[in-house]
Amino acid sequence: MNILIIGSGAREHAMAWAVLRSEKVLKVFVAPGNGGTAMMGGKVSNVPIGTTELDALLDFASKESVDLTIVGPEQPLGLGVVNRFRDAGRRVVGPTQEAARLETSKVFAKDFMKRQAIPSAEYRVFRSHAEAKAYLESCGSFPQVIKASGLCAGKGVVVAMSRQEALEAIHEFFEARVFGDAADEVVIEGFLHGQEASVFALTDGHEYRLFQSAQDHKRIGEGDTGKNTGGMGAYAPAPLVTPEVMRKVEEQVIRPTLAGMAAEGYPYTGFLYVGLMIERGEPSVVEFNARLGDPETQVVLPLLKSDFVDALMASVDGGLNDVPFEMHDGSAATVVMASAGYPDAYQSGKEISIDPTVALIDGATVFHAGTKREGSKLLTAGGRVLSVTALGGSLKDALDKAYEGIGKIHFEGACFRRDIGAKAL
């Protein structure tokens, strides 16, 4: 089989690593890929096509006889890449443009959850600064969570602890236009208490299989301080998601979501990410994503024991429950190294040094995100640069190995959190 992976982050590097474990795979193309996928060699090659260049991606898949395309990031899903590939008769993993609105439109997602009685925070939708301001000035309780409805690369959310913070946020959204058209609609919702966790499903639209649960670390600073990022580390499984909690997530969230989307005419296929807040064993949905999360992919895929490609094919062709979907015992942890200044302005082009002995750490893998190759040099090319993932018999074992790997990688201004997994420990 020839496989095309759309994307350029550590998630896509991890996907390439995972599909390579299947004996069925002949070639893996990553468009556009990064420095890490460029270094995989052998069956893997980068393709200089951007993630939103749908015509070029489809043309490439046809010319190279690609048997299966896996969509990593949300932008091409929002543009309808799955619709385009399906219309051309090509197998592709992901939801259609209409179904992907669970992520691309927070207004659609909140309204859908309300219709389907899926547990989530109470909310209001605003389409003007004046309306949102009037509501916040009359609001009697804080914090309030303010979200731009459209795609904002994980940064269009403000947890406003006071009325003043909330008013400043809606000014930024509606007047300063920091997120452009993505903030034409703004959702203001109540603050959910508890701890966050992530549950990931692979679905063919009817049947589904669950990966291990995970917990991401969104804030840039230790102790969950500072600005939100795309994610500074993760671990799996999350002890917070007990078998009883997972049963409730399936019954109250995943099954109603799949049944509801099908009933409303938008069958949901591919990866479904459910971001949860869990308090006293009761889950509520914070958000949906229409794809695997990053950095959670780097911990849930290494824990998958069964053939990833078989499961992906079944998610496209149906019969997902007929293929094996077993997990390894133990835990996985990943720690992200980022550029100085991230998630604000940062410099790129810093040379990266990776000690070859990283490869000798049992169960450890380096997944690249914002990197690029220039001749024999590996350089930084993004805010989140790379992550070190490790497997272990326990979470502490996995974390120790991941941090050992982090200690062997250097570039100017490198920063990372030293408390990944601390809550679980």
C-alpha positions as a Markdown table, in Angstrom:
| # | Residue | x | y | z |
|---|---|---|---|---|
| 1 | Met | 0.0 | 0.0 | 0.0 |
| 2 | Asn | 1.0 | 3.6 | -0.6 |
| 3 | Ile | -0.1 | 6.0 | 2.0 |
| 4 | Leu | -0.3 | 9.8 | 2.0 |
| 5 | Ile | -0.3 | 11.7 | 5.3 |
| 6 | Ile | -1.4 | 15.4 | 5.1 |
| 7 | Gly | 0.4 | 17.6 | 7.7 |
| 8 | Ser | 3.7 | 18.9 | 9.0 |
| 9 | Gly | 3.7 | 18.5 | 12.7 |
| 10 | Ala | 4.8 | 15.9 | 15.3 |
| 11 | Arg | 1.3 | 14.4 | 15.0 |
| 12 | Glu | 2.0 | 13.5 | 11.4 |
| 13 | His | 5.5 | 12.3 | 12.2 |
| 14 | Ala | 4.0 | 10.0 | 14.7 |
| 15 | Met | 1.4 | 8.8 | 12.2 |
| 16 | Ala | 4.2 | 8.0 | 9.7 |
| 17 | Trp | 6.0 | 6.1 | 12.4 |
| 18 | Ala | 2.8 | 4.2 | 13.3 |
| 19 | Val | 1.9 | 3.2 | 9.7 |
| 20 | Leu | 5.4 | 2.0 | 9.0 |
| 21 | Arg | 4.9 | -0.7 | 11.5 |
| 22 | Ser | 2.5 | -2.4 | 9.1 |
| 23 | Glu | 3.9 | -4.9 | 6.7 |
| 24 | Lys | 1.3 | -3.8 | 4.2 |
| 25 | Val | 3.0 | -0.4 | 3.6 |
| 26 | Leu | 5.2 | 0.1 | 0.6 |
| 27 | Lys | 5.6 | 3.9 | 0.6 |
| 28 | Val | 4.6 | 6.7 | 2.9 |
| 29 | Phe | 4.3 | 10.3 | 1.6 |
| 30 | Val | 4.1 | 13.2 | 4.0 |
| 31 | Ala | 2.8 | 16.5 | 2.6 |
| 32 | Pro | 4.6 | 18.7 | 3.4 |
| 33 | Gly | 6.2 | 16.9 | 6.3 |
| 34 | Asn | 9.1 | 18.3 | 8.4 |
| 35 | Gly | 12.8 | 17.7 | 9.2 |
| 36 | Gly | 11.9 | 14.6 | 11.1 |
| 37 | Thr | 9.9 | 12.9 | 8.4 |
| 38 | Ala | 12.7 | 13.9 | 5.9 |
| 39 | Met | 15.2 | 12.0 | 8.1 |
| 40 | Met | 13.1 | 8.8 | 8.2 |
| 41 | Gly | 14.3 | 7.7 | 4.8 |
| 42 | Gly | 13.6 | 4.4 | 3.2 |
| 43 | Lys | 9.9 | 4.1 | 2.6 |
| 44 | Val | 9.1 | 7.7 | 3.8 |
| 45 | Ser | 9.5 | 10.9 | 1.7 |
| 46 | Asn | 8.3 | 14.4 | 2.1 |
| 47 | Val | 6.1 | 16.0 | -0.6 |
| 48 | Pro | 6.3 | 19.8 | -1.1 |
| 49 | Ile | 2.5 | 20.4 | -1.1 |
| 50 | Gly | 0.8 | 22.5 | 1.5 |
| 51 | Thr | -2.0 | 21.1 | 3.6 |
| 52 | Thr | -4.6 | 23.4 | 2.0 |
| 53 | Glu | -3.6 | 22.8 | -1.6 |
| 54 | Leu | -6.5 | 20.4 | -2.2 |
| 55 | Asp | -6.2 | 20.2 | -6.0 |
| 56 | Ala | -2.4 | 19.4 | -5.8 |
| 57 | Leu | -2.9 | 16.9 | -3.0 |
| 58 | Leu | -5.6 | 15.0 | -5.0 |
| 59 | Asp | -3.6 | 15.1 | -8.2 |
| 60 | Phe | -0.6 | 13.7 | -6.3 |
| 61 | Ala | -2.6 | 10.9 | -4.8 |
| 62 | Ser | -3.8 | 9.9 | -8.2 |
| 63 | Lys | -0.4 | 10.0 | -9.9 |
| 64 | Glu | 1.3 | 8.1 | -7.2 |
| 65 | Ser | -1.5 | 5.5 | -6.8 |
| 66 | Val | -2.1 | 6.3 | -3.2 |
| 67 | Asp | -4.3 | 3.7 | -1.6 |
| 68 | Leu | -5.1 | 5.6 | 1.6 |
| 69 | Thr | -4.9 | 9.3 | 2.7 |
| 70 | Ile | -4.8 | 10.3 | 6.3 |
| 71 | Val | -5.6 | 13.9 | 7.2 |
| 72 | Gly | -3.7 | 15.3 | 10.2 |
| 73 | Pro | -4.7 | 18.9 | 10.8 |
| 74 | Glu | -8.0 | 20.7 | 10.9 |
| 75 | Gln | -7.6 | 23.3 | 8.2 |
| 76 | Pro | -7.9 | 20.9 | 5.2 |
| 77 | Leu | -10.9 | 19.2 | 6.9 |
| 78 | Gly | -12.6 | 22.5 | 7.2 |
| 79 | Leu | -12.0 | 23.1 | 3.5 |
| 80 | Gly | -13.5 | 19.8 | 2.5 |
| 81 | Val | -10.5 | 17.7 | 1.6 |
| 82 | Val | -12.4 | 14.5 | 2.5 |
| 83 | Asn | -15.3 | 15.5 | 0.2 |
| 84 | Arg | -12.9 | 16.1 | -2.6 |
| 85 | Phe | -11.1 | 12.8 | -2.2 |
| 86 | Arg | -14.3 | 10.8 | -1.8 |
| 87 | Asp | -15.8 | 12.4 | -4.9 |
| 88 | Ala | -12.7 | 11.3 | -6.8 |
| 89 | Gly | -13.1 | 7.7 | -5.5 |
| 90 | Arg | -10.1 | 7.8 | -3.2 |
| 91 | Arg | -10.0 | 6.3 | 0.3 |
| 92 | Val | -9.4 | 9.0 | 2.9 |
| 93 | Val | -9.5 | 9.0 | 6.7 |
| 94 | Gly | -11.4 | 11.9 | 8.2 |
| 95 | Pro | -14.9 | 13.5 | 8.5 |
| 96 | Thr | -16.5 | 15.5 | 5.7 |
| 97 | Gln | -16.6 | 19.3 | 5.7 |
| 98 | Glu | -20.1 | 19.2 | 7.1 |
| 99 | Ala | -19.3 | 16.7 | 9.9 |
| 100 | Ala | -16.0 | 18.5 | 10.7 |
| 101 | Arg | -18.1 | 21.4 | 11.9 |
| 102 | Leu | -18.0 | 19.7 | 15.3 |
| 103 | Glu | -14.5 | 21.4 | 15.4 |
| 104 | Thr | -14.6 | 24.2 | 12.8 |
| 105 | Ser | -17.7 | 25.9 | 14.3 |
| 106 | Lys | -18.0 | 26.0 | 18.1 |
| 107 | Val | -21.5 | 27.4 | 17.6 |
| 108 | Phe | -22.5 | 24.3 | 15.5 |
| 109 | Ala | -20.9 | 22.0 | 18.2 |
| 110 | Lys | -22.6 | 23.7 | 21.1 |
| 111 | Asp | -26.0 | 23.7 | 19.4 |
| 112 | Phe | -25.5 | 20.1 | 18.4 |
| 113 | Met | -24.7 | 19.0 | 21.9 |
| 114 | Lys | -27.8 | 20.9 | 23.2 |
| 115 | Arg | -30.0 | 19.1 | 20.6 |
| 116 | Gln | -28.5 | 15.7 | 21.6 |
| 117 | Ala | -28.5 | 16.3 | 25.3 |
| 118 | Ile | -24.7 | 15.8 | 25.5 |
| 119 | Pro | -23.3 | 17.2 | 28.8 |
| 120 | Ser | -21.5 | 20.5 | 28.3 |
| 121 | Ala | -21.4 | 24.0 | 29.8 |
| 122 | Glu | -24.3 | 26.4 | 29.4 |
| 123 | Tyr | -23.6 | 28.9 | 26.7 |
| 124 | Arg | -24.7 | 32.0 | 24.8 |
| 125 | Val | -23.8 | 32.9 | 21.2 |
| 126 | Phe | -23.0 | 36.5 | 20.2 |
| 127 | Arg | -22.4 | 38.1 | 16.8 |
| 128 | Ser | -21.7 | 41.7 | 17.8 |
| 129 | His | -19.4 | 43.4 | 20.3 |
| 130 | Ala | -22.3 | 45.4 | 21.8 |
| 131 | Glu | -24.4 | 42.3 | 22.5 |
| 132 | Ala | -21.5 | 40.4 | 24.1 |
| 133 | Lys | -20.5 | 43.5 | 26.2 |
| 134 | Ala | -24.1 | 44.0 | 27.5 |
| 135 | Tyr | -24.3 | 40.4 | 28.5 |
| 136 | Leu | -20.9 | 40.4 | 30.3 |
| 137 | Glu | -21.8 | 43.7 | 32.1 |
| 138 | Ser | -24.9 | 42.0 | 33.5 |
| 139 | Cys | -23.3 | 38.7 | 34.2 |
| 140 | Gly | -23.2 | 37.9 | 37.9 |
| 141 | Ser | -20.6 | 35.1 | 38.0 |
| 142 | Phe | -17.0 | 34.7 | 36.9 |
| 143 | Pro | -14.9 | 33.0 | 35.5 |
| 144 | Gln | -16.5 | 32.9 | 32.0 |
| 145 | Val | -15.0 | 31.1 | 29.0 |
| 146 | Ile | -14.9 | 33.1 | 25.8 |
| 147 | Lys | -14.3 | 31.3 | 22.5 |
| 148 | Ala | -14.0 | 32.4 | 18.9 |
| 149 | Ser | -16.3 | 30.0 | 17.0 |
| 150 | Gly | -13.9 | 29.3 | 14.1 |
| 151 | Leu | -10.5 | 27.8 | 13.8 |
| 152 | Cys | -7.7 | 29.6 | 15.7 |
| 153 | Ala | -5.0 | 27.0 | 16.0 |
| 154 | Gly | -5.9 | 26.2 | 19.5 |
| 155 | Lys | -5.5 | 29.8 | 20.7 |
| 156 | Gly | -9.0 | 31.3 | 20.4 |
| 157 | Val | -10.1 | 30.6 | 24.0 |
| 158 | Val | -9.9 | 33.0 | 27.0 |
| 159 | Val | -10.8 | 31.9 | 30.5 |
| 160 | Ala | -11.8 | 35.3 | 31.9 |
| 161 | Met | -11.4 | 35.4 | 35.7 |
| 162 | Ser | -13.0 | 38.8 | 36.0 |
| 163 | Arg | -15.5 | 41.1 | 34.2 |
| 164 | Gln | -12.6 | 43.3 | 33.1 |
| 165 | Glu | -10.7 | 40.4 | 31.5 |
| 166 | Ala | -13.9 | 39.3 | 29.7 |
| 167 | Leu | -14.5 | 42.7 | 28.3 |
| 168 | Glu | -10.9 | 43.0 | 27.1 |
| 169 | Ala | -11.2 | 39.6 | 25.5 |
| 170 | Ile | -14.4 | 40.4 | 23.5 |
| 171 | His | -12.7 | 43.7 | 22.4 |
| 172 | Glu | -9.8 | 41.7 | 21.1 |
| 173 | Phe | -12.2 | 39.3 | 19.3 |
| 174 | Phe | -14.7 | 41.7 | 17.8 |
| 175 | Glu | -12.8 | 45.0 | 17.4 |
| 176 | Ala | -9.1 | 44.3 | 17.2 |
| 177 | Arg | -9.9 | 41.2 | 15.1 |
| 178 | Val | -7.0 | 39.2 | 16.5 |
| 179 | Phe | -8.6 | 36.0 | 15.1 |
| 180 | Gly | -10.1 | 37.6 | 12.0 |
| 181 | Asp | -13.3 | 36.0 | 10.6 |
| 182 | Ala | -13.0 | 33.1 | 13.1 |
| 183 | Ala | -14.4 | 35.5 | 15.7 |
| 184 | Asp | -17.4 | 36.7 | 13.7 |
| 185 | Glu | -19.4 | 34.5 | 16.1 |
| 186 | Val | -18.3 | 34.2 | 19.8 |
| 187 | Val | -19.4 | 31.7 | 22.3 |
| 188 | Ile | -19.5 | 32.7 | 26.0 |
| 189 | Glu | -20.0 | 29.7 | 28.3 |
| 190 | Gly | -19.9 | 28.9 | 32.0 |
| 191 | Phe | -16.7 | 27.7 | 33.6 |
| 192 | Leu | -16.5 | 23.9 | 34.1 |
| 193 | His | -14.7 | 22.8 | 37.3 |
| 194 | Gly | -12.6 | 19.6 | 37.5 |
| 195 | Gln | -9.6 | 18.1 | 35.6 |
| 196 | Glu | -9.2 | 17.9 | 31.8 |
| 197 | Ala | -8.7 | 14.7 | 29.9 |
| 198 | Ser | -8.9 | 13.6 | 26.3 |
| 199 | Val | -10.6 | 10.6 | 24.7 |
| 200 | Phe | -10.0 | 9.6 | 21.1 |
| 201 | Ala | -12.2 | 7.3 | 19.0 |
| 202 | Leu | -11.7 | 6.0 | 15.4 |
| 203 | Thr | -15.1 | 5.5 | 13.7 |
| 204 | Asp | -16.6 | 4.3 | 10.4 |
| 205 | Gly | -19.7 | 6.3 | 11.1 |
| 206 | His | -21.5 | 3.6 | 13.1 |
| 207 | Glu | -18.9 | 1.4 | 14.9 |
| 208 | Tyr | -16.0 | 2.9 | 16.8 |
| 209 | Arg | -12.9 | 1.9 | 18.7 |
| 210 | Leu | -11.2 | 3.7 | 21.5 |
| 211 | Phe | -7.6 | 4.6 | 22.0 |
| 212 | Gln | -6.1 | 5.0 | 25.5 |
| 213 | Ser | -7.3 | 8.2 | 27.3 |
| 214 | Ala | -4.7 | 11.0 | 27.6 |
| 215 | Gln | -4.1 | 14.2 | 29.4 |
| 216 | Asp | -2.6 | 17.2 | 27.7 |
| 217 | His | -0.8 | 20.2 | 29.2 |
| 218 | Lys | -1.9 | 23.3 | 27.5 |
| 219 | Arg | -0.3 | 26.1 | 29.4 |
| 220 | Ile | 3.3 | 27.2 | 28.6 |
| 221 | Gly | 4.3 | 27.5 | 32.3 |
| 222 | Glu | 4.8 | 24.9 | 35.0 |
| 223 | Gly | 1.9 | 24.5 | 37.4 |
| 224 | Asp | -0.4 | 25.2 | 34.5 |
| 225 | Thr | 0.5 | 28.9 | 34.4 |
| 226 | Gly | 0.9 | 31.4 | 31.5 |
| 227 | Lys | -0.7 | 31.4 | 28.1 |
| 228 | Asn | -2.4 | 28.6 | 26.3 |
| 229 | Thr | -0.3 | 26.7 | 23.7 |
| 230 | Gly | -0.9 | 23.9 | 21.2 |
| 231 | Gly | 0.2 | 21.6 | 24.0 |
| 232 | Met | 3.5 | 21.2 | 25.9 |
| 233 | Gly | 3.3 | 17.5 | 26.8 |
| 234 | Ala | 0.9 | 14.6 | 27.4 |
| 235 | Tyr | 0.7 | 11.2 | 28.9 |
| 236 | Ala | -1.5 | 8.1 | 28.5 |
| 237 | Pro | -3.5 | 6.5 | 29.9 |
| 238 | Ala | -5.0 | 9.2 | 32.2 |
| 239 | Pro | -5.8 | 7.7 | 35.6 |
| 240 | Leu | -8.6 | 10.2 | 35.8 |
| 241 | Val | -10.5 | 8.3 | 33.1 |
| 242 | Thr | -11.5 | 5.3 | 35.1 |
| 243 | Pro | -13.4 | 2.4 | 33.5 |
| 244 | Glu | -16.6 | 3.9 | 34.9 |
| 245 | Val | -15.8 | 7.4 | 33.6 |
| 246 | Met | -15.1 | 5.9 | 30.1 |
| 247 | Arg | -18.4 | 4.0 | 30.2 |
| 248 | Lys | -20.2 | 7.3 | 30.9 |
| 249 | Val | -18.2 | 9.0 | 28.0 |
| 250 | Glu | -19.3 | 6.3 | 25.6 |
| 251 | Glu | -22.9 | 6.3 | 26.7 |
| 252 | Gln | -23.4 | 10.1 | 27.2 |
| 253 | Val | -21.0 | 11.5 | 24.5 |
| 254 | Ile | -19.6 | 9.2 | 21.8 |
| 255 | Arg | -22.7 | 7.1 | 21.0 |
| 256 | Pro | -25.1 | 10.1 | 21.0 |
| 257 | Thr | -22.6 | 12.1 | 18.8 |
| 258 | Leu | -22.3 | 9.4 | 16.2 |
| 259 | Ala | -26.1 | 8.6 | 16.2 |
| 260 | Gly | -26.9 | 12.3 | 16.2 |
| 261 | Met | -24.6 | 13.2 | 13.3 |
| 262 | Ala | -26.0 | 10.3 | 11.2 |
| 263 | Ala | -29.6 | 11.3 | 12.0 |
| 264 | Glu | -28.9 | 14.9 | 11.0 |
| 265 | Gly | -27.5 | 13.8 | 7.7 |
| 266 | Tyr | -23.8 | 14.2 | 8.5 |
| 267 | Pro | -22.3 | 10.8 | 9.3 |
| 268 | Tyr | -19.1 | 11.2 | 11.2 |
| 269 | Thr | -16.1 | 9.1 | 10.1 |
| 270 | Gly | -12.4 | 9.2 | 11.0 |
| 271 | Phe | -10.9 | 10.4 | 14.3 |
| 272 | Leu | -13.1 | 12.0 | 16.9 |
| 273 | Tyr | -11.4 | 13.9 | 19.8 |
| 274 | Val | -13.4 | 14.5 | 22.8 |
| 275 | Gly | -12.0 | 17.1 | 25.2 |
| 276 | Leu | -13.5 | 16.5 | 28.6 |
| 277 | Met | -13.7 | 18.2 | 32.0 |
| 278 | Ile | -14.2 | 15.6 | 34.7 |
| 279 | Glu | -15.5 | 16.5 | 38.2 |
| 280 | Arg | -16.3 | 13.8 | 40.8 |
| 281 | Gly | -16.4 | 11.2 | 38.1 |
| 282 | Glu | -18.9 | 13.1 | 35.9 |
| 283 | Pro | -17.7 | 14.0 | 32.3 |
| 284 | Ser | -18.7 | 17.2 | 30.4 |
| 285 | Val | -17.5 | 18.1 | 26.9 |
| 286 | Val | -15.2 | 21.1 | 26.7 |
| 287 | Glu | -14.7 | 20.7 | 22.9 |
| 288 | Phe | -14.7 | 18.3 | 20.0 |
| 289 | Asn | -11.8 | 18.1 | 17.5 |
| 290 | Ala | -12.3 | 16.4 | 14.1 |
| 291 | Arg | -8.8 | 14.8 | 14.2 |
| 292 | Leu | -6.2 | 13.4 | 16.5 |
| 293 | Gly | -4.7 | 15.9 | 19.0 |
| 294 | Asp | -1.2 | 17.0 | 19.1 |
| 295 | Pro | 0.8 | 16.1 | 21.3 |
| 296 | Glu | -1.7 | 13.4 | 22.4 |
| 297 | Thr | -1.1 | 11.5 | 19.2 |
| 298 | Gln | 2.5 | 11.0 | 20.3 |
| 299 | Val | 1.3 | 9.0 | 23.3 |
| 300 | Val | -1.8 | 7.2 | 22.1 |
| 301 | Leu | -0.3 | 5.7 | 18.8 |
| 302 | Pro | 2.8 | 4.1 | 20.5 |
| 303 | Leu | 0.4 | 2.4 | 22.9 |
| 304 | Leu | -1.6 | 0.8 | 20.0 |
| 305 | Lys | -0.5 | -2.8 | 19.7 |
| 306 | Ser | -2.6 | -3.8 | 16.7 |
| 307 | Asp | -2.0 | -2.9 | 13.0 |
| 308 | Phe | -2.9 | 0.8 | 12.6 |
| 309 | Val | -3.4 | 0.5 | 8.9 |
| 310 | Asp | -5.9 | -2.3 | 9.2 |
| 311 | Ala | -8.0 | -0.1 | 11.6 |
| 312 | Leu | -7.7 | 2.9 | 9.3 |
| 313 | Met | -8.9 | 0.9 | 6.3 |
| 314 | Ala | -11.8 | -0.4 | 8.2 |
| 315 | Ser | -12.8 | 3.1 | 9.3 |
| 316 | Val | -13.1 | 3.9 | 5.6 |
| 317 | Asp | -14.6 | 0.7 | 4.3 |
| 318 | Gly | -16.7 | -0.2 | 7.4 |
| 319 | Gly | -16.6 | -3.2 | 9.7 |
| 320 | Leu | -14.3 | -1.5 | 12.2 |
| 321 | Asn | -15.4 | -3.9 | 15.0 |
| 322 | Asp | -14.1 | -6.8 | 12.9 |
| 323 | Val | -10.4 | -5.8 | 13.1 |
| 324 | Pro | -8.1 | -6.1 | 16.1 |
| 325 | Phe | -7.7 | -3.0 | 18.2 |
| 326 | Glu | -5.5 | -3.9 | 21.2 |
| 327 | Met | -3.4 | -1.7 | 23.4 |
| 328 | His | 0.0 | -2.3 | 25.0 |
| 329 | Asp | 0.2 | -2.4 | 28.8 |
| 330 | Gly | 2.0 | 0.4 | 30.6 |
| 331 | Ser | 2.2 | 4.1 | 29.9 |
| 332 | Ala | 3.5 | 6.6 | 27.4 |
| 333 | Ala | 4.6 | 10.2 | 28.0 |
| 334 | Thr | 5.8 | 13.0 | 25.7 |
| 335 | Val | 7.6 | 16.2 | 26.5 |
| 336 | Val | 7.6 | 19.1 | 24.0 |
| 337 | Met | 10.6 | 21.3 | 23.4 |
| 338 | Ala | 9.6 | 24.8 | 22.2 |
| 339 | Ser | 11.3 | 27.9 | 20.9 |
| 340 | Ala | 11.9 | 30.8 | 23.3 |
| 341 | Gly | 9.0 | 33.2 | 23.2 |
| 342 | Tyr | 6.4 | 30.6 | 22.2 |
| 343 | Pro | 3.4 | 30.9 | 22.1 |
| 344 | Asp | 4.1 | 34.6 | 21.2 |
| 345 | Ala | 6.8 | 35.7 | 18.8 |
| 346 | Tyr | 9.8 | 33.5 | 18.5 |
| 347 | Gln | 12.9 | 33.1 | 16.2 |
| 348 | Ser | 13.5 | 30.2 | 13.9 |
| 349 | Gly | 16.6 | 28.9 | 12.2 |
| 350 | Lys | 18.4 | 27.7 | 15.4 |
| 351 | Glu | 20.6 | 24.7 | 14.9 |
| 352 | Ile | 19.4 | 21.6 | 16.7 |
| 353 | Ser | 21.8 | 19.1 | 18.2 |
| 354 | Ile | 20.5 | 15.6 | 19.0 |
| 355 | Asp | 22.8 | 13.2 | 20.8 |
| 356 | Pro | 22.7 | 9.9 | 19.0 |
| 357 | Thr | 22.4 | 8.1 | 22.3 |
| 358 | Val | 18.8 | 9.2 | 22.5 |
| 359 | Ala | 18.1 | 6.2 | 20.2 |
| 360 | Leu | 19.5 | 3.9 | 22.9 |
| 361 | Ile | 16.9 | 4.9 | 25.5 |
| 362 | Asp | 14.6 | 1.9 | 25.6 |
| 363 | Gly | 11.1 | 2.8 | 24.2 |
| 364 | Ala | 12.0 | 6.4 | 23.4 |
| 365 | Thr | 11.3 | 8.2 | 20.1 |
| 366 | Val | 11.9 | 11.8 | 19.0 |
| 367 | Phe | 9.0 | 13.2 | 17.0 |
| 368 | His | 9.7 | 16.4 | 15.1 |
| 369 | Ala | 7.2 | 19.3 | 14.7 |
| 370 | Gly | 8.7 | 22.7 | 13.7 |
| 371 | Thr | 12.0 | 21.5 | 12.2 |
| 372 | Lys | 13.6 | 21.6 | 8.7 |
| 373 | Arg | 16.7 | 20.3 | 7.0 |
| 374 | Glu | 19.2 | 22.6 | 5.4 |
| 375 | Gly | 22.0 | 20.5 | 4.0 |
| 376 | Ser | 23.5 | 18.5 | 6.9 |
| 377 | Lys | 21.9 | 20.8 | 9.5 |
| 378 | Leu | 18.7 | 20.4 | 11.4 |
| 379 | Leu | 17.1 | 23.8 | 12.2 |
| 380 | Thr | 14.1 | 25.0 | 14.2 |
| 381 | Ala | 11.2 | 26.1 | 12.1 |
| 382 | Gly | 8.3 | 26.6 | 14.5 |
| 383 | Gly | 7.1 | 27.4 | 18.0 |
| 384 | Arg | 6.8 | 23.8 | 19.1 |
| 385 | Val | 10.0 | 22.2 | 17.7 |
| 386 | Leu | 9.9 | 18.5 | 18.7 |
| 387 | Ser | 8.9 | 16.1 | 21.4 |
| 388 | Val | 10.4 | 13.1 | 23.1 |
| 389 | Thr | 8.0 | 10.2 | 23.6 |
| 390 | Ala | 8.8 | 7.2 | 25.8 |
| 391 | Leu | 7.0 | 4.0 | 26.8 |
| 392 | Gly | 7.4 | 2.6 | 30.3 |
| 393 | Gly | 5.9 | 0.0 | 32.6 |
| 394 | Ser | 4.6 | 2.9 | 34.7 |
| 395 | Leu | 4.0 | 6.6 | 34.1 |
| 396 | Lys | 7.1 | 7.5 | 36.2 |
| 397 | Asp | 9.2 | 5.1 | 34.1 |
| 398 | Ala | 7.9 | 6.7 | 30.9 |
| 399 | Leu | 8.4 | 10.2 | 32.1 |
| 400 | Asp | 12.0 | 9.5 | 33.3 |
| 401 | Lys | 12.9 | 8.2 | 29.9 |
| 402 | Ala | 11.3 | 11.1 | 28.1 |
| 403 | Tyr | 13.1 | 13.6 | 30.2 |
| 404 | Glu | 16.4 | 11.7 | 29.8 |
| 405 | Gly | 15.9 | 12.1 | 26.1 |
| 406 | Ile | 15.1 | 15.8 | 26.4 |
| 407 | Gly | 18.4 | 16.2 | 28.2 |
| 408 | Lys | 20.2 | 15.0 | 25.1 |
| 409 | Ile | 18.7 | 17.6 | 22.7 |
| 410 | His | 19.9 | 21.2 | 22.5 |
| 411 | Phe | 19.2 | 24.4 | 20.6 |
| 412 | Glu | 19.4 | 28.0 | 21.5 |
| 413 | Gly | 16.4 | 29.2 | 23.6 |
| 414 | Ala | 15.0 | 25.7 | 24.0 |
| 415 | Cys | 12.2 | 25.6 | 26.7 |
| 416 | Phe | 10.1 | 22.8 | 28.1 |
| 417 | Arg | 7.9 | 22.1 | 31.1 |
| 418 | Arg | 9.4 | 20.0 | 33.9 |
| 419 | Asp | 6.1 | 18.9 | 35.4 |
| 420 | Ile | 4.5 | 16.9 | 32.7 |
| 421 | Gly | 2.4 | 14.1 | 34.3 |
| 422 | Ala | 2.8 | 15.6 | 37.8 |
| 423 | Lys | -0.9 | 15.5 | 38.5 |
| 424 | Ala | -1.1 | 11.8 | 37.8 |
| 425 | Leu | 1.9 | 11.0 | 39.8 |
